[in-house]
Amino acid sequence: MARWTVAGKVCLITGASSGIGLETASGLANLGAKVVMVCRNQGAGEAARDTVILKSGNSEVDLLIADLARQADIHKLATTIRQIYPQLDVLINNAAVASPRRTLTADGIETTFAVNYLAPFLLTNLLVASVIQSRSARIINVVSDQHQPVDFNDLGNEKKWNGMRAYARSKFALIVFSYELAQRLAGSGISVNCLHPGLVATGLSRDFPLPFRLMTRFFFSRPVEGARVPIYLATSPELTEVSGKYFKGCHQARSHPATYNRELAARLWEVSQHLTRHSSQK
C-alpha cells in the first residue's frame, strides 16, 4: 500500500467559511496541509482564514472567493486554481445550501440543485487534470443519508416545492456522481468517495422555521464533530486505494439502492453536461 500523509499536500475545501467546512480546514491545517479555502463572501472568508491560521499555527492557508451558484464564477475559480497550484492532492466538495423557498440562480437553475450538485460536478471536472498530476489524490464529496432519488421530469423541483426534498435529491445526485466518477477515474491514482457527516448543526437551517432551527441547535452534533469524517477520508493511509464508496461516520455503508444504477448514472451525467455546458471526460 502506498504511503500517505497530508502534510505539505494541497487540500481545497469549498464552503469553508463556517460549519463543517471551516472545521475541516482547521483540522487539515493542524496536520500540516496547505489549505485552500473557497468561500462566497470576502469578509467572512478572511475571518475564517484568520481563525484557521490562529487555531492551527499553520500560515499555509489560502483564500479564494467564488459564488458556486454562478457557473461563470466556477470557471473563473477553476482557472485561478490551475494557475496557482500545479497540482491538487485533496478536493473536498463541501459547500451546500438548503432553503424553504424555491429560487433560481443567474443561470436559471434551481438553486439547491445548482449549488449542491451541479457546482461539484462542474468544478471537479474542470480540476480533474490538476488532481491527476498528484498521481495519488482524493476527491471527497459531502452528502447526506437523507438522500432520495432525483426525478428527471422535475430536476428543477417545480412540482409542489419542498426544500428538504430538493436538498435530499441534490445529495442523491452527488452520491451517484461520486460512484460514476470513481468508475471513470479507475486506474488513475485518484480515489473518489462520499460521506454523510452525521446530523450536524450548521448554517444550513438558518432560513427554516424556528422550531427546526432549535432542534438542530439542541439535538444535532457540533461542526467540529462532523468534520471528523471528511478529515478521516482525506488523511487515512488505509483509504489510499479505496474508491467509489459511501461512508457514514468513519465506516463504509450502503446508500439508496438506486444510487448504484449505472443507467441512471449515465443519464444524470449527460443531463449534467447539458446543464453546465461542459463536455467532461467520457
Buried (B, 14 or more C-beta within 10 A) or exposed (E): EEEBEBEEBBBBBBBBBBBBBBBBBBBBBBBBBBBBBBBBEEEBBBBBBEBBBEBBEBEBBBBBBBBBBBBEBBBBBBEEBBEEBEBBBBBBBBBBBBBBEBEEBEBEBBBBBBBBBBBBBBBBBBBBEBBBBBEBBBBBBBBBBEBBBBEEEEBBBEEEBEBBBBBBBBBBBBBBBBBBBBEBBEEBBBBBBBBBBBBBBBBBBEBBEEEEBEBBEEEBBEBBBBBBBBBBBBBBEEBBEBBBBBBBBEEEEEBBEBBBBEEBBEBBBEBBBEBBEBEBEE
